[in-house]
Amino acid sequence: MQTRIVSKFEEGLTIEKYARKVLVNCPLSLIYKYFRTNCIKINNKKTKLKDRIKENDTIYFYINDEQYNSFISNEPSKKGSDSIKKYIYYEDENIIVINKPRKMLVQSKDNKEKSLTELMQEYTYYCMKTSNVNFFFSPAHRLDRNTSGLVVFGKSVKVMQKLGEIFKDHEQIEKHYLTLVEGNLYGEGKIDIPLHKDIKTNMVRETPINQGGKSAITLYKVLNNFKNYTFLDVQILTGRTHQIRAHMKAIGHPIIGDPKYGNFQLNKYFEKTYDLKSQLLHSYQIIFKIKDGELSYLNKIKFSCPLDEKFKQIISQINTKGE
């Protein structure tokens, strides 16, 4: 028999998910057999697959030591690191807010480059002083590789579940972006154009609701007009893939540097003149509007981070040149 104590980070997992994370090399059919035969218990009591575990619960595995050791992860012990601290904008016992640099993936599809999530896994080990964990500090939402700015991470399963509701709801949170677009816009505006994602091309297009499109609403406010460009504050009321990028293209004002939805000739000019190889889009502000629950202390708190140096430099040069 083996026992494990549930940490505060793991609270909220179902016992089924917890067991699958612990017995990572065990066939699923055998895990389910262990549950049927009461070989896995919470606080030594019979349990159902969907029962949720709490901090300091003791999980009992009535499995012989040899089998148990063969089922748990045989990866080498991983070392913790606090190298991500240079990107941490805010941290408390429940959340971490990161100022993600341009060109960094939130989640990597391969092991060729270290993503923000992988850096956060190392930080989880660092904070917990062990690599024996079944939950990593995880992102509540994503940004494109070449979009810089604020990303919120949850530090426990319970918090991640709540953050998932918040970011899906959009009534409990405001997300603002800064961007530079082609042409001139004035005042404020609302873009209400349904979008549909083409999985094959990983691009989204204007698509009527009755043809599979999903509601997508974007608000914008002009911050500064240049001769040929407009600097905008953009707020999204829905969370569709590439929503801002697709919406700005749809109204004839694509984001400068956008390789998928932009003006390719203009992009070439910006690459040659300003060494710009990605879209000028920055997640600069998040405002929480949480009225109840354990994250209600964040209500009305506003996180704002400045433009990255590349974006600021281009804005300054355009202004100086009178473009």
Phi and psi in degrees as GROMACS dihedral restraints (atoms count N, CA, C in turn):
[ dihedral_restraints ]
;  ai    aj    ak    al  type     phi  dphi    fc
    3     4     5     6     1  -128.9    20    10
    4     5     6     7     1   150.2    20    10
    6     7     8     9     1  -129.4    20    10
    7     8     9    10     1   152.7    20    10
    9    10    11    12     1  -138.7    20    10
   10    11    12    13     1   144.8    20    10
   12    13    14    15     1  -100.8    20    10
   13    14    15    16     1   131.4    20    10
   15    16    17    18     1   -74.2    20    10
   16    17    18    19     1   129.5    20    10
   18    19    20    21     1   -86.3    20    10
   19    20    21    22     1   167.0    20    10
   21    22    23    24     1   -64.5    20    10
   22    23    24    25     1   -25.4    20    10
   24    25    26    27     1   -70.8    20    10
   25    26    27    28     1   -30.0    20    10
   27    28    29    30     1   -91.2    20    10
   28    29    30    31     1   -11.2    20    10
   30    31    32    33     1   -56.1    20    10
   31    32    33    34     1   132.7    20    10
   33    34    35    36     1   108.4    20    10
   34    35    36    37     1   -19.5    20    10
   36    37    38    39     1   -65.8    20    10
   37    38    39    40     1   147.5    20    10
   39    40    41    42     1   -73.5    20    10
   40    41    42    43     1   154.0    20    10
   42    43    44    45     1   -63.0    20    10
   43    44    45    46     1   -30.0    20    10
   45    46    47    48     1   -62.2    20    10
   46    47    48    49     1   -49.3    20    10
   48    49    50    51     1   -65.4    20    10
   49    50    51    52     1   -38.8    20    10
   51    52    53    54     1   -61.1    20    10
   52    53    54    55     1   -47.2    20    10
   54    55    56    57     1   -62.5    20    10
   55    56    57    58     1   -39.3    20    10
   57    58    59    60     1   -67.7    20    10
   58    59    60    61     1   -31.5    20    10
   60    61    62    63     1   -74.2    20    10
   61    62    63    64     1   -36.5    20    10
   63    64    65    66     1   -73.9    20    10
   64    65    66    67     1   -50.6    20    10
   66    67    68    69     1   -92.1    20    10
   67    68    69    70     1    59.9    20    10
   69    70    71    72     1   -63.9    20    10
   70    71    72    73     1   -26.0    20    10
   72    73    74    75     1  -100.7    20    10
   73    74    75    76     1     8.8    20    10
   75    76    77    78     1   -91.0    20    10
   76    77    78    79     1   133.7    20    10
   78    79    80    81     1   -58.2    20    10
   79    80    81    82     1   141.6    20    10
   81    82    83    84     1   -59.1    20    10
   82    83    84    85     1   -38.6    20    10
   84    85    86    87     1   -59.8    20    10
   85    86    87    88     1   -36.2    20    10
   87    88    89    90     1   -74.5    20    10
   88    89    90    91     1   -37.3    20    10
   90    91    92    93     1   -58.7    20    10
   91    92    93    94     1   -46.3    20    10
   93    94    95    96     1   -65.7    20    10
   94    95    96    97     1   -31.4    20    10
   96    97    98    99     1   -66.1    20    10
   97    98    99   100     1   -40.1    20    10
   99   100   101   102     1   -59.7    20    10
  100   101   102   103     1   -39.6    20    10
  102   103   104   105     1   -67.7    20    10
  103   104   105   106     1   -41.7    20    10
  105   106   107   108     1   -63.1    20    10
  106   107   108   109     1   -33.0    20    10
  108   109   110   111     1   -98.9    20    10
  109   110   111   112     1    13.3    20    10
  111   112   113   114     1    60.5    20    10
  112   113   114   115     1    36.0    20    10
  114   115   116   117     1   -89.1    20    10
  115   116   117   118     1    -7.9    20    10
  117   118   119   120     1  -125.5    20    10
  118   119   120   121     1   122.1    20    10
  120   121   122   123     1  -135.2    20    10
  121   122   123   124     1   154.0    20    10
  123   124   125   126     1  -101.9    20    10
  124   125   126   127     1   121.9    20    10
  126   127   128   129     1    53.0    20    10
  127   128   129   130     1    36.0    20    10
  129   130   131   132     1    62.4    20    10
  130   131   132   133     1    26.9    20    10
  132   133   134   135     1  -118.7    20    10
  133   134   135   136     1   150.6    20    10
  135   136   137   138     1   -54.5    20    10
  136   137   138   139     1   144.2    20    10
  138   139   140   141     1  -139.1    20    10
  139   140   141   142     1   156.2    20    10
  141   142   143   144     1  -104.9    20    10
  142   143   144   145     1   156.6    20    10
  144   145   146   147     1   -54.5    20    10
  145   146   147   148     1   -37.8    20    10
  147   148   149   150     1   -93.8    20    10
  148   149   150   151     1     5.2    20    10
  150   151   152   153     1   -63.0    20    10
  151   152   153   154     1   138.1    20    10
  153   154   155   156     1   -97.9    20    10
  154   155   156   157     1   140.2    20    10
  156   157   158   159     1   -89.3    20    10
  157   158   159   160     1   155.6    20    10
  159   160   161   162     1  -123.5    20    10
  160   161   162   163     1   159.8    20    10
  162   163   164   165     1   -55.3    20    10
  163   164   165   166     1   136.8    20    10
  165   166   167   168     1    74.6    20    10
  166   167   168   169     1     2.3    20    10
  168   169   170   171     1   -61.3    20    10
  169   170   171   172     1   146.3    20    10
  171   172   173   174     1  -102.3    20    10
  172   173   174   175     1   123.7    20    10
  174   175   176   177     1  -100.2    20    10
  175   176   177   178     1   123.4    20    10
  177   178   179   180     1  -100.3    20    10
  178   179   180   181     1   129.8    20    10
  180   181   182   183     1  -116.2    20    10
  181   182   183   184     1   105.4    20    10
  183   184   185   186     1   -86.7    20    10
  184   185   186   187     1    72.9    20    10
  186   187   188   189     1  -133.9    20    10
  187   188   189   190     1   140.4    20    10
  189   190   191   192     1   -65.9    20    10
  190   191   192   193     1   152.7    20    10
  192   193   194   195     1   -57.3    20    10
  193   194   195   196     1   -40.1    20    10
  195   196   197   198     1   -63.2    20    10
  196   197   198   199     1   -46.6    20    10
  198   199   200   201     1   -64.2    20    10
  199   200   201   202     1   -46.3    20    10
  201   202   203   204     1   -56.5    20    10
  202   203   204   205     1   -47.5    20    10
  204   205   206   207     1   -65.4    20    10
  205   206   207   208     1   -28.2    20    10
  207   208   209   210     1   -78.5    20    10
  208   209   210   211     1   -21.6    20    10
  210   211   212   213     1   -89.0    20    10
  211   212   213   214     1   -28.7    20    10
  213   214   215   216     1   -75.8    20    10
  214   215   216   217     1   165.0    20    10
  216   217   218   219     1   -58.2    20    10
  217   218   219   220     1   132.7    20    10
  219   220   221   222     1  -104.7    20    10
  220   221   222   223     1    17.0    20    10
  222   223   224   225     1   -68.3    20    10
  223   224   225   226     1   149.6    20    10
  225   226   227   228     1   -61.7    20    10
  226   227   228   229     1   149.3    20    10
  228   229   230   231     1   -57.8    20    10
  229   230   231   232     1   130.4    20    10
  231   232   233   234     1   -96.7    20    10
  232   233   234   235     1   140.5    20    10
  234   235   236   237     1   -89.6    20    10
  235   236   237   238     1   143.3    20    10
  237   238   239   240     1   -79.2    20    10
  238   239   240   241     1   160.0    20    10
  240   241   242   243     1  -152.3    20    10
  241   242   243   244     1   145.4    20    10
  243   244   245   246     1  -108.5    20    10
  244   245   246   247     1    27.0    20    10
  246   247   248   249     1   -63.8    20    10
  247   248   249   250     1   -20.2    20    10
  249   250   251   252     1   -74.7    20    10
  250   251   252   253     1   -11.5    20    10
  252   253   254   255     1   -56.9    20    10
  253   254   255   256     1   -29.1    20    10
  255   256   257   258     1   -67.0    20    10
  256   257   258   259     1   -16.2    20    10
  258   259   260   261     1  -102.6    20    10
  259   260   261   262     1    -6.9    20    10
  261   262   263   264     1   -76.0    20    10
  262   263   264   265     1   122.7    20    10
  264   265   266   267     1   -93.0    20    10
  265   266   267   268     1   -34.3    20    10
  267   268   269   270     1  -157.0    20    10
  268   269   270   271     1   144.4    20    10
  270   271   272   273     1  -150.3    20    10
  271   272   273   274     1   138.1    20    10
  273   274   275   276     1  -138.3    20    10
  274   275   276   277     1  -164.4    20    10
  276   277   278   279     1   -71.0    20    10
  277   278   279   280     1   -13.3    20    10
  279   280   281   282     1  -114.5    20    10
  280   281   282   283     1   -36.3    20    10
  282   283   284   285     1  -132.6    20    10
  283   284   285   286     1   159.1    20    10
  285   286   287   288     1  -129.8    20    10
  286   287   288   289     1   130.8    20    10
  288   289   290   291     1  -108.9    20    10
  289   290   291   292     1   123.0    20    10
  291   292   293   294     1  -106.6    20    10
  292   293   294   295     1   140.6    20    10
  294   295   296   297     1   -97.0    20    10
  295   296   297   298     1    94.4    20    10
  297   298   299   300     1   -74.4    20    10
  298   299   300   301     1   130.5    20    10
  300   301   302   303     1   -75.0    20    10
  301   302   303   304     1   155.3    20    10
  303   304   305   306     1   -59.2    20    10
  304   305   306   307     1   146.9    20    10
  306   307   308   309     1    81.0    20    10
  307   308   309   310     1    -0.1    20    10
  309   310   311   312     1  -101.7    20    10
  310   311   312   313     1   131.2    20    10
  312   313   314   315     1   -75.0    20    10
  313   314   315   316     1   143.2    20    10
  315   316   317   318     1   -71.5    20    10
  316   317   318   319     1   -44.5    20    10
  318   319   320   321     1  -132.9    20    10
  319   320   321   322     1   130.6    20    10
  321   322   323   324     1   -90.3    20    10
  322   323   324   325     1   144.5    20    10
  324   325   326   327     1   -90.4    20    10
  325   326   327   328     1   -12.1    20    10
  327   328   329   330     1  -146.3    20    10
  328   329   330   331     1  -175.1    20    10
  330   331   332   333     1  -101.7    20    10
  331   332   333   334     1    15.8    20    10
  333   334   335   336     1   -74.2    20    10
  334   335   336   337     1   -26.3    20    10
  336   337   338   339     1  -141.4    20    10
  337   338   339   340     1   150.0    20    10
  339   340   341   342     1   -84.3    20    10
  340   341   342   343     1   123.4    20    10
  342   343   344   345     1   -90.6    20    10
  343   344   345   346     1   171.2    20    10
  345   346   347   348     1   -60.7    20    10
  346   347   348   349     1   -40.4    20    10
  348   349   350   351     1   -64.5    20    10
  349   350   351   352     1   -38.6    20    10
  351   352   353   354     1   -67.8    20    10
  352   353   354   355     1   -38.7    20    10
  354   355   356   357     1   -61.9    20    10
  355   356   357   358     1   -36.1    20    10
  357   358   359   360     1   -71.3    20    10
  358   359   360   361     1   -32.8    20    10
  360   361   362   363     1   -61.2    20    10
  361   362   363   364     1   -43.8    20    10
  363   364   365   366     1   -62.3    20    10
  364   365   366   367     1   -35.8    20    10
  366   367   368   369     1   -70.1    20    10
  367   368   369   370     1   -33.0    20    10
  369   370   371   372     1   -60.8    20    10
  370   371   372   373     1   -47.9    20    10
  372   373   374   375     1   -58.4    20    10
  373   374   375   376     1   -42.4    20    10
  375   376   377   378     1   -61.6    20    10
  376   377   378   379     1   -45.3    20    10
  378   379   380   381     1   -71.1    20    10
  379   380   381   382     1   -34.3    20    10
  381   382   383   384     1   -91.1    20    10
  382   383   384   385     1    -7.8    20    10
  384   385   386   387     1    62.3    20    10
  385   386   387   388     1    25.4    20    10
  387   388   389   390     1  -161.0    20    10
  388   389   390   391     1   155.3    20    10
  390   391   392   393     1   -98.3    20    10
  391   392   393   394     1     3.2    20    10
  393   394   395   396     1   -88.8    20    10
  394   395   396   397     1    68.3    20    10
  396   397   398   399     1  -127.0    20    10
  397   398   399   400     1   153.9    20    10
  399   400   401   402     1  -118.2    20    10
  400   401   402   403     1    12.8    20    10
  402   403   404   405     1  -149.5    20    10
  403   404   405   406     1   136.4    20    10
  405   406   407   408     1  -111.7    20    10
  406   407   408   409     1   149.3    20    10
  408   409   410   411     1   -54.6    20    10
  409   410   411   412     1   124.6    20    10
  411   412   413   414     1  -125.5    20    10
  412   413   414   415     1   150.6    20    10
  414   415   416   417     1   -75.4    20    10
  415   416   417   418     1   138.1    20    10
  417   418   419   420     1   -85.6    20    10
  418   419   420   421     1   -13.7    20    10
  420   421   422   423     1  -160.1    20    10
  421   422   423   424     1   176.9    20    10
  423   424   425   426     1  -129.2    20    10
  424   425   426   427     1   160.1    20    10
  426   427   428   429     1  -124.5    20    10
  427   428   429   430     1   150.4    20    10
  429   430   431   432     1   -60.7    20    10
  430   431   432   433     1   156.9    20    10
  432   433   434   435     1   -49.8    20    10
  433   434   435   436     1   -46.3    20    10
  435   436   437   438     1   -96.3    20    10
  436   437   438   439     1    13.2    20    10
  438   439   440   441     1   -99.9    20    10
  439   440   441   442     1   124.3    20    10
  441   442   443   444     1   -93.7    20    10
  442   443   444   445     1   168.5    20    10
  444   445   446   447     1   117.5    20    10
  445   446   447   448     1  -158.3    20    10
  447   448   449   450     1   -75.9    20    10
  448   449   450   451     1   130.0    20    10
  450   451   452   453     1  -130.8    20    10
  451   452   453   454     1   132.5    20    10
  453   454   455   456     1  -100.6    20    10
  454   455   456   457     1   130.8    20    10
  456   457   458   459     1  -113.0    20    10
  457   458   459   460     1   145.8    20    10
  459   460   461   462     1  -100.3    20    10
  460   461   462   463     1   146.2    20    10
  462   463   464   465     1  -103.8    20    10
  463   464   465   466     1     7.7    20    10
  465   466   467   468     1  -157.6    20    10
  466   467   468   469     1   165.0    20    10
  468   469   470   471     1   -61.0    20    10
  469   470   471   472     1   -44.9    20    10
  471   472   473   474     1   -58.7    20    10
  472   473   474   475     1   -45.0    20    10
  474   475   476   477     1   -66.6    20    10
  475   476   477   478     1   -40.1    20    10
  477   478   479   480     1   -63.2    20    10
  478   479   480   481     1   -38.0    20    10
  480   481   482   483     1   -62.6    20    10
  481   482   483   484     1   -41.6    20    10
  483   484   485   486     1   -69.2    20    10
  484   485   486   487     1   -43.4    20    10
  486   487   488   489     1   -62.5    20    10
  487   488   489   490     1   -35.8    20    10
  489   490   491   492     1   -58.6    20    10
  490   491   492   493     1   -42.7    20    10
  492   493   494   495     1   -64.8    20    10
  493   494   495   496     1   -43.2    20    10
  495   496   497   498     1   -63.5    20    10
  496   497   498   499     1   -48.1    20    10
  498   499   500   501     1   -73.5    20    10
  499   500   501   502     1   -24.6    20    10
  501   502   503   504     1   -78.2    20    10
  502   503   504   505     1   -34.5    20    10
  504   505   506   507     1   -70.1    20    10
  505   506   507   508     1   -45.5    20    10
  507   508   509   510     1    67.4    20    10
  508   509   510   511     1    -2.9    20    10
  510   511   512   513     1   -92.9    20    10
  511   512   513   514     1   -15.9    20    10
  513   514   515   516     1  -103.0    20    10
  514   515   516   517     1     9.0    20    10
  516   517   518   519     1  -155.6    20    10
  517   518   519   520     1   146.3    20    10
  519   520   521   522     1  -116.7    20    10
  520   521   522   523     1   131.3    20    10
  522   523   524   525     1  -121.2    20    10
  523   524   525   526     1   121.4    20    10
  525   526   527   528     1  -117.0    20    10
  526   527   528   529     1   143.8    20    10
  528   529   530   531     1  -126.1    20    10
  529   530   531   532     1   155.1    20    10
  531   532   533   534     1  -110.7    20    10
  532   533   534   535     1   137.8    20    10
  534   535   536   537     1  -151.9    20    10
  535   536   537   538     1   157.3    20    10
  537   538   539   540     1  -114.9    20    10
  538   539   540   541     1   125.6    20    10
  540   541   542   543     1  -120.4    20    10
  541   542   543   544     1   160.2    20    10
  543   544   545   546     1   -71.8    20    10
  544   545   546   547     1   141.6    20    10
  546   547   548   549     1    80.8    20    10
  547   548   549   550     1  -174.2    20    10
  549   550   551   552     1  -115.1    20    10
  550   551   552   553     1   128.3    20    10
  552   553   554   555     1  -116.2    20    10
  553   554   555   556     1   159.7    20    10
  555   556   557   558     1  -136.4    20    10
  556   557   558   559     1   144.9    20    10
  558   559   560   561     1    65.6    20    10
  559   560   561   562     1  -130.4    20    10
  561   562   563   564     1  -127.1    20    10
  562   563   564   565     1   158.7    20    10
  564   565   566   567     1  -157.1    20    10
  565   566   567   568     1   166.5    20    10
  567   568   569   570     1  -129.6    20    10
  568   569   570   571     1   130.6    20    10
  570   571   572   573     1  -110.8    20    10
  571   572   573   574     1   116.6    20    10
  573   574   575   576     1  -123.1    20    10
  574   575   576   577     1    82.0    20    10
  576   577   578   579     1  -129.8    20    10
  577   578   579   580     1   117.2    20    10
  579   580   581   582     1   -61.4    20    10
  580   581   582   583     1   145.8    20    10
  582   583   584   585     1  -127.1    20    10
  583   584   585   586     1   151.3    20    10
  585   586   587   588     1  -134.2    20    10
  586   587   588   589     1   135.0    20    10
  588   589   590   591     1   -92.3    20    10
  589   590   591   592     1   129.0    20    10
  591   592   593   594     1   -90.4    20    10
  592   593   594   595     1   109.8    20    10
  594   595   596   597     1   -62.2    20    10
  595   596   597   598     1   -35.0    20    10
  597   598   599   600     1   -66.0    20    10
  598   599   600   601     1   -40.9    20    10
  600   601   602   603     1   -98.5    20    10
  601   602   603   604     1    -9.7    20    10
  603   604   605   606     1    56.3    20    10
  604   605   606   607     1    37.1    20    10
  606   607   608   609     1  -125.4    20    10
  607   608   609   610     1   154.2    20    10
  609   610   611   612     1  -113.5    20    10
  610   611   612   613     1   150.6    20    10
  612   613   614   615     1  -136.9    20    10
  613   614   615   616     1   158.3    20    10
  615   616   617   618     1   -61.6    20    10
  616   617   618   619     1   124.5    20    10
  618   619   620   621     1  -146.6    20    10
  619   620   621   622     1   124.9    20    10
  621   622   623   624     1   -57.1    20    10
  622   623   624   625     1   150.1    20    10
  624   625   626   627     1   -55.3    20    10
  625   626   627   628     1   -41.9    20    10
  627   628   629   630     1   -72.6    20    10
  628   629   630   631     1    -3.0    20    10
  630   631   632   633     1  -115.6    20    10
  631   632   633   634     1    17.6    20    10
  633   634   635   636     1   104.4    20    10
  634   635   636   637     1    -1.2    20    10
  636   637   638   639     1   -71.6    20    10
  637   638   639   640     1   154.8    20    10
  639   640   641   642     1  -115.9    20    10
  640   641   642   643     1   144.0    20    10
  642   643   644   645     1   -54.3    20    10
  643   644   645   646     1   133.8    20    10
  645   646   647   648     1  -143.6    20    10
  646   647   648   649     1   123.2    20    10
  648   649   650   651     1  -128.5    20    10
  649   650   651   652     1   127.9    20    10
  651   652   653   654     1  -128.9    20    10
  652   653   654   655     1   134.0    20    10
  654   655   656   657     1  -107.7    20    10
  655   656   657   658     1   144.5    20    10
  657   658   659   660     1  -136.3    20    10
  658   659   660   661     1   152.9    20    10
  660   661   662   663     1  -138.3    20    10
  661   662   663   664     1   127.4    20    10
  663   664   665   666     1   -72.9    20    10
  664   665   666   667     1   127.4    20    10
  666   667   668   669     1  -100.3    20    10
  667   668   669   670     1   -33.0    20    10
  669   670   671   672     1  -161.3    20    10
  670   671   672   673     1   139.3    20    10
  672   673   674   675     1  -108.1    20    10
  673   674   675   676     1   130.9    20    10
  675   676   677   678     1  -106.0    20    10
  676   677   678   679     1  -178.2    20    10
  678   679   680   681     1   -61.2    20    10
  679   680   681   682     1   -45.7    20    10
  681   682   683   684     1  -118.3    20    10
  682   683   684   685     1    -0.1    20    10
  684   685   686   687     1  -139.9    20    10
  685   686   687   688     1   163.6    20    10
  687   688   689   690     1  -132.6    20    10
  688   689   690   691     1   133.5    20    10
  690   691   692   693     1   -96.0    20    10
  691   692   693   694     1   122.8    20    10
  693   694   695   696     1  -122.8    20    10
  694   695   696   697     1   149.5    20    10
  696   697   698   699     1   -99.0    20    10
  697   698   699   700     1   123.0    20    10
  699   700   701   702     1  -120.5    20    10
  700   701   702   703     1   130.6    20    10
  702   703   704   705     1  -116.3    20    10
  703   704   705   706     1   133.3    20    10
  705   706   707   708     1  -103.7    20    10
  706   707   708   709     1   131.5    20    10
  708   709   710   711     1   -98.8    20    10
  709   710   711   712     1    -6.8    20    10
  711   712   713   714     1  -135.0    20    10
  712   713   714   715     1   168.2    20    10
  714   715   716   717     1  -122.4    20    10
  715   716   717   718     1    56.5    20    10
  717   718   719   720     1   -80.8    20    10
  718   719   720   721     1   152.1    20    10
  720   721   722   723     1   -56.3    20    10
  721   722   723   724     1   132.4    20    10
  723   724   725   726     1    52.8    20    10
  724   725   726   727     1    30.1    20    10
  726   727   728   729     1   -57.7    20    10
  727   728   729   730     1   -51.0    20    10
  729   730   731   732     1   -63.8    20    10
  730   731   732   733     1   -44.3    20    10
  732   733   734   735     1   -62.7    20    10
  733   734   735   736     1   -44.9    20    10
  735   736   737   738     1   -70.0    20    10
  736   737   738   739     1   -38.7    20    10
  738   739   740   741     1   -67.8    20    10
  739   740   741   742     1   -40.0    20    10
  741   742   743   744     1   -66.8    20    10
  742   743   744   745     1   -36.0    20    10
  744   745   746   747     1   -64.7    20    10
  745   746   747   748     1   -41.3    20    10
  747   748   749   750     1   -61.5    20    10
  748   749   750   751     1   -30.5    20    10
  750   751   752   753     1   -98.0    20    10
  751   752   753   754     1    10.3    20    10
  753   754   755   756     1    83.5    20    10
  754   755   756   757     1    18.0    20    10
  756   757   758   759     1  -132.6    20    10
  757   758   759   760     1    67.4    20    10
  759   760   761   762     1   -63.4    20    10
  760   761   762   763     1   154.5    20    10
  762   763   764   765     1   -71.3    20    10
  763   764   765   766     1   136.5    20    10
  765   766   767   768     1   -63.1    20    10
  766   767   768   769     1   130.4    20    10
  768   769   770   771     1    86.5    20    10
  769   770   771   772     1    -2.7    20    10
  771   772   773   774     1   -70.4    20    10
  772   773   774   775     1   115.4    20    10
  774   775   776   777     1   -74.5    20    10
  775   776   777   778     1   -17.8    20    10
  777   778   779   780     1  -101.8    20    10
  778   779   780   781     1   -38.7    20    10
  780   781   782   783     1  -118.4    20    10
  781   782   783   784     1     3.6    20    10
  783   784   785   786     1   -90.2    20    10
  784   785   786   787     1  -179.1    20    10
  786   787   788   789     1   -83.9    20    10
  787   788   789   790     1   107.8    20    10
  789   790   791   792     1   -64.9    20    10
  790   791   792   793     1   -34.9    20    10
  792   793   794   795     1   -67.1    20    10
  793   794   795   796     1   -42.4    20    10
  795   796   797   798     1   -66.2    20    10
  796   797   798   799     1   -37.3    20    10
  798   799   800   801     1   -60.3    20    10
  799   800   801   802     1   -40.1    20    10
  801   802   803   804     1   -62.7    20    10
  802   803   804   805     1   -38.9    20    10
  804   805   806   807     1   -62.6    20    10
  805   806   807   808     1   -43.8    20    10
  807   808   809   810     1   -69.1    20    10
  808   809   810   811     1   -32.5    20    10
  810   811   812   813     1   -67.3    20    10
  811   812   813   814     1   -44.0    20    10
  813   814   815   816     1   -70.4    20    10
  814   815   816   817     1   -40.7    20    10
  816   817   818   819     1   -84.7    20    10
  817   818   819   820     1   -39.0    20    10
  819   820   821   822     1  -119.8    20    10
  820   821   822   823     1     5.8    20    10
  822   823   824   825     1    54.8    20    10
  823   824   825   826     1    41.7    20    10
  825   826   827   828     1   -99.6    20    10
  826   827   828   829     1   125.8    20    10
  828   829   830   831     1  -125.1    20    10
  829   830   831   832     1    17.6    20    10
  831   832   833   834     1  -155.7    20    10
  832   833   834   835     1   168.3    20    10
  834   835   836   837     1   -69.6    20    10
  835   836   837   838     1   146.2    20    10
  837   838   839   840     1   -88.4    20    10
  838   839   840   841     1    86.9    20    10
  840   841   842   843     1  -142.8    20    10
  841   842   843   844     1   126.7    20    10
  843   844   845   846     1  -136.0    20    10
  844   845   846   847     1   122.5    20    10
  846   847   848   849     1   -79.3    20    10
  847   848   849   850     1    97.4    20    10
  849   850   851   852     1  -103.5    20    10
  850   851   852   853     1   -15.6    20    10
  852   853   854   855     1  -148.1    20    10
  853   854   855   856     1   135.1    20    10
  855   856   857   858     1  -130.6    20    10
  856   857   858   859     1   127.8    20    10
  858   859   860   861     1  -121.3    20    10
  859   860   861   862     1   121.6    20    10
  861   862   863   864     1   -86.4    20    10
  862   863   864   865     1   143.0    20    10
  864   865   866   867     1  -132.2    20    10
  865   866   867   868     1    57.8    20    10
  867   868   869   870     1   -98.8    20    10
  868   869   870   871     1   115.5    20    10
  870   871   872   873     1   -89.7    20    10
  871   872   873   874     1   -25.0    20    10
  873   874   875   876     1  -144.8    20    10
  874   875   876   877     1   172.2    20    10
  876   877   878   879     1    89.9    20    10
  877   878   879   880     1   179.1    20    10
  879   880   881   882     1   -70.8    20    10
  880   881   882   883     1   -12.8    20    10
  882   883   884   885     1  -100.9    20    10
  883   884   885   886     1     9.8    20    10
  885   886   887   888     1   -64.7    20    10
  886   887   888   889     1   -18.8    20    10
  888   889   890   891     1   -64.5    20    10
  889   890   891   892     1   -17.3    20    10
  891   892   893   894     1   -83.6    20    10
  892   893   894   895     1    -7.1    20    10
  894   895   896   897     1   -54.6    20    10
  895   896   897   898     1   129.3    20    10
  897   898   899   900     1    72.3    20    10
  898   899   900   901     1     3.3    20    10
  900   901   902   903     1   -77.4    20    10
  901   902   903   904     1   133.4    20    10
  903   904   905   906     1  -115.0    20    10
  904   905   906   907     1   123.6    20    10
  906   907   908   909     1  -104.4    20    10
  907   908   909   910     1   124.1    20    10
  909   910   911   912     1  -133.7    20    10
  910   911   912   913     1   132.1    20    10
  912   913   914   915     1  -126.0    20    10
  913   914   915   916     1   146.2    20    10
  915   916   917   918     1   -71.2    20    10
  916   917   918   919     1   164.3    20    10
  918   919   920   921     1   -59.0    20    10
  919   920   921   922     1   150.2    20    10
  921   922   923   924     1   -71.8    20    10
  922   923   924   925     1   164.7    20    10
  924   925   926   927     1   -62.0    20    10
  925   926   927   928     1   -36.9    20    10
  927   928   929   930     1   -63.4    20    10
  928   929   930   931     1   -46.2    20    10
  930   931   932   933     1   -62.4    20    10
  931   932   933   934     1   -47.5    20    10
  933   934   935   936     1   -59.9    20    10
  934   935   936   937     1   -41.1    20    10
  936   937   938   939     1   -63.0    20    10
  937   938   939   940     1   -43.2    20    10
  939   940   941   942     1   -66.7    20    10
  940   941   942   943     1   -43.3    20    10
  942   943   944   945     1   -58.0    20    10
  943   944   945   946     1   -44.6    20    10
  945   946   947   948     1   -64.0    20    10
  946   947   948   949     1   -42.3    20    10
  948   949   950   951     1   -68.8    20    10
  949   950   951   952     1   -39.3    20    10
  951   952   953   954     1   -62.7    20    10
  952   953   954   955     1   -42.2    20    10
  954   955   956   957     1   -63.8    20    10
  955   956   957   958     1   -42.0    20    10
  957   958   959   960     1   -65.9    20    10
  958   959   960   961     1   -40.4    20    10
  960   961   962   963     1   -77.9    20    10
  961   962   963   964     1   -15.5    20    10
  963   964   965   966     1    71.0    20    10
  964   965   966   967     1    31.4    20    10
